[in-house]
Amino acid sequence: MPSLPKLLIFVAVIVLLFGTKKLRSLGSDLGASIKGFKKAMNDDDSKETDDSQKVEHLDPSANNHADKE
């Protein structure tokens, strides 16, 4: 595991190479990407739940036949 002084030197080199504005824009873009990914995952999960509820609502007897067997 790198020590604290090594990490500080690494961060300083990265800031010097890319600049604070570029790092800030990269960070915000990465955050927006993660937020969009999480939203898409939640939308997909809710869509699957809605689809299964629609199927049960359209044919409620389908579950009763499976229970009798």
C-alpha positions in Angstrom: 0.0 0.0 0.0 1.4 3.4 -1.0 2.2 5.8 1.8 0.5 9.2 2.1 3.5 11.2 0.7 3.6 9.0 -2.4 -0.2 9.5 -2.9 0.2 13.3 -2.6 3.0 13.3 -5.1 0.9 11.2 -7.5 -2.1 13.6 -7.2 0.2 16.6 -7.7 1.6 15.1 -10.9 -1.9 14.3 -12.2 -3.1 17.8 -11.5 0.0 19.3 -13.3 -0.5 17.0 -16.3 -4.2 17.6 -16.8 -5.0 20.8 -15.0 -7.8 21.4 -12.5 -10.4 22.4 -15.1 -10.0 19.2 -17.1 -10.1 17.1 -13.9 -13.2 18.9 -12.7 -15.0 18.3 -16.0 -13.9 14.7 -16.1 -15.2 14.2 -12.5 -18.5 15.8 -13.3 -18.8 13.7 -16.5 -18.0 10.6 -14.6 -20.6 11.5 -11.9 -23.3 12.2 -14.6 -22.5 8.8 -16.2 -22.9 6.9 -13.0 -26.1 8.8 -12.2 -27.5 7.9 -15.6 -26.5 4.3 -15.3 -28.2 4.0 -11.9 -31.3 5.7 -13.2 -31.4 3.3 -16.2 -31.0 0.3 -13.9 -33.8 1.5 -11.7 -36.1 2.2 -14.7 -35.3 -1.3 -16.0 -36.2 -2.9 -12.7 -39.4 -1.0 -12.4 -40.3 -1.9 -16.0 -39.9 -5.6 -15.2 -42.1 -5.2 -12.1 -44.8 -3.3 -14.1 -44.7 -6.0 -16.8 -45.2 -8.8 -14.3 -48.1 -7.0 -12.6 -49.7 -6.4 -16.0 -49.5 -10.1 -16.8 -51.1 -11.1 -13.5 -53.8 -8.4 -14.0 -54.6 -9.7 -17.5 -54.8 -13.3 -16.5 -55.2 -13.7 -12.8 -56.3 -17.4 -13.2 -52.8 -18.3 -14.5 -51.5 -18.3 -11.0 -54.5 -20.4 -9.7 -53.9 -23.2 -12.2 -50.2 -23.4 -11.2 -51.2 -23.7 -7.5 -53.6 -26.6 -8.1 -51.1 -28.8 -9.8 
